[in-house]
Amino acid sequence: MTPENKKRLKNALSTASELIRGHGEVGLSPEDVGEKDQKGLDEYIKATGRAAKMITTLANKY
């Protein structure tokens, strides 16, 4: 992989991470994400944070 393509991949992964993280911050209702109650929504938001962190870690490898 060329250095230029590595940079592109890192930028794409970083953007994806921010989109996922930000998705949990907007005004969601539990039904919007397939959850039954507020507790489920809170867990979903935590999961989006974990997913964003995993993607950021992957991006930093490039």
Summary of the structure (lengths in Angstrom):
residues: 62
radius of gyration: 14.4
end to end distance: 10.3
largest distance: 46.9
contacts: 151
relative contact order: 0.20
helix: 77%
strand: 0%
